[in-house]
Amino acid sequence: MSDEIELKLALSSQGPALLIEHPLLRTLTSRTVSLGNQYYDTAESALRSRRVALRVRRQGERRLQTLKSAAESHGGLSSRGEWEWSLDGVECNAAGLDVKGLRALEHPALSGLALETLRPVFTTDFERRLWHYRDDECEIEIALDQGTIDVGAATLPIRELELELKRGNPACLWTLADALCAPADASAAPLPARPANHSKASRASCLASRWPEPIDPQHASVDSLIDAIDSWQDSQDRAWLTNAEAQCERLIERWAIDEDTSCRQAGERILADLRDGNVPWRSRDWLALRQLA
C-alpha cells in the first residue's frame, strides 16, 4: 500500500492551454500518456457505500488493477490509501478482474462482499500530460488531465491539474500551486482554476445515481463550499448554486466577525461570481483561503 498525497484544481475550458504555456512549465520536459479506466462495483453500489473505488487502467499494453480508499479532501488537497498491481500474466475473471488478488488484500471494505458480482459501471478516458518538478525541498509530479467521464449515454468533462507529492512536505504542493496560478506577466490574468474535492470516481458515481443532499449553510466550511460548487458544476442543478451562495454568505459573516479582511474580501469576490451564475475560477482567492480548509 502507498499513501497518495495530491492537490487537485479544476480548470476552466481555457485553463489547460494557459497552463501549458506557463513559464515555469516551459522550462520542464513533458510527456503525454493516454489512460483508459474501467471502474467496477456491485449492482447495489456496495463499494461506493463502503467508500472505496476499484478500477482497471489501460496504459499502452499494460493493465493495472487499483483499489483506492476514500480520500480525505481538504481544500483540494487529498490523502488516501492505494493498492495497485499489474494484471500482466494474471488470471482474470470474465469481467476482467483479478479476484484472487483482491481477496489477498484482506481490506476491511471488501469483507463479506461477493467479489464475483463486481461489474463495470463507468469509464474515464483522458490524456495525461506529465511534468516532473524538483527542487532541494521536494519532488512533485504535475499532471494535466483532459478527457471525459462516461456513464452510459451521460458524460462529464475532465479538465484537472493534479500535483502529486513524491518527496517533501505537503506544504510544497501549495507553494507550487501558487506559482502555477500566478499571472505569467503583468498583462496576464491568473490561471482560471479552483480547488476540487470530488474525484473522477465520485463524480461518475453521482452522475450514475444522484448527488448528495446539500448541507445546512449554518455548518458551512471552505470544504463544504467547494463540494457544493463541484456538485453544481456537474449537475447544473440550481439548488446547489443557491446552497453555495448561502454557504459563502455564511462564511463571509464569520470572517467579518473575526475581522479577517483578506478572507472576507476573497469570499465576497467568489460570492459575486456565484450570484451572477458563474463558476468562480478565482485561483488566487481560493489559494488565499487554503489555510482554513
Rosetta blueprint (number, residue, H / E / L):
1 M L
2 S E
3 D E
4 E E
5 I E
6 E E
7 L E
8 K E
9 L E
10 A E
11 L E
12 S L
13 S L
14 Q L
15 G H
16 P H
17 A H
18 L H
19 L H
20 I H
21 E L
22 H L
23 P H
24 L H
25 L H
26 R H
27 T L
28 L L
29 T L
30 S E
31 R E
32 T E
33 V E
34 S E
35 L E
36 G E
37 N E
38 Q E
39 Y E
40 Y E
41 D E
42 T L
43 A L
44 E L
45 S L
46 A H
47 L H
48 R H
49 S H
50 R L
51 R L
52 V E
53 A E
54 L E
55 R E
56 V E
57 R E
58 R E
59 Q E
60 G L
61 E L
62 R E
63 R E
64 L E
65 Q E
66 T E
67 L E
68 K E
69 S E
70 A L
71 A L
72 E E
73 S E
74 H E
75 G L
76 G L
77 L E
78 S E
79 S E
80 R E
81 G E
82 E E
83 W E
84 E E
85 W E
86 S E
87 L L
88 D L
89 G L
90 V L
91 E L
92 C L
93 N L
94 A L
95 A L
96 G L
97 L L
98 D L
99 V H
100 K H
101 G H
102 L H
103 R H
104 A H
105 L H
106 E L
107 H L
108 P H
109 A H
110 L H
111 S L
112 G L
113 L L
114 A L
115 L H
116 E H
117 T H
118 L L
119 R E
120 P E
121 V E
122 F E
123 T E
124 T E
125 D E
126 F E
127 E E
128 R E
129 R E
130 L E
131 W E
132 H E
133 Y E
134 R E
135 D L
136 D L
137 E L
138 C L
139 E E
140 I E
141 E E
142 I E
143 A E
144 L E
145 D E
146 Q E
147 G E
148 T E
149 I E
150 D E
151 V E
152 G L
153 A L
154 A E
155 T E
156 L E
157 P E
158 I E
159 R E
160 E E
161 L E
162 E E
163 L E
164 E E
165 L E
166 K E
167 R E
168 G L
169 N L
170 P L
171 A H
172 C H
173 L H
174 W H
175 T H
176 L H
177 A H
178 D H
179 A H
180 L H
181 C H
182 A L
183 P L
184 A L
185 D L
186 A L
187 S L
188 A L
189 A L
190 P L
191 L L
192 P L
193 A E
194 R E
195 P E
196 A L
197 N L
198 H L
199 S L
200 K H
201 A H
202 S H
203 R H
204 A H
205 S H
206 C H
207 L H
208 A H
209 S L
210 R L
211 W L
212 P L
213 E L
214 P L
215 I L
216 D L
217 P H
218 Q H
219 H H
220 A L
221 S L
222 V H
223 D H
224 S H
225 L H
226 I H
227 D H
228 A H
229 I H
230 D H
231 S H
232 W H
233 Q H
234 D H
235 S H
236 Q L
237 D L
238 R H
239 A H
240 W H
241 L H
242 T H
243 N H
244 A H
245 E H
246 A H
247 Q H
248 C H
249 E H
250 R H
251 L H
252 I H
253 E H
254 R H
255 W H
256 A H
257 I H
258 D L
259 E L
260 D L
261 T H
262 S H
263 C H
264 R H
265 Q H
266 A H
267 G H
268 E H
269 R H
270 I H
271 L H
272 A H
273 D H
274 L H
275 R H
276 D L
277 G L
278 N L
279 V L
280 P L
281 W L
282 R L
283 S H
284 R H
285 D H
286 W H
287 L H
288 A H
289 L L
290 R H
291 Q H
292 L H
293 A L
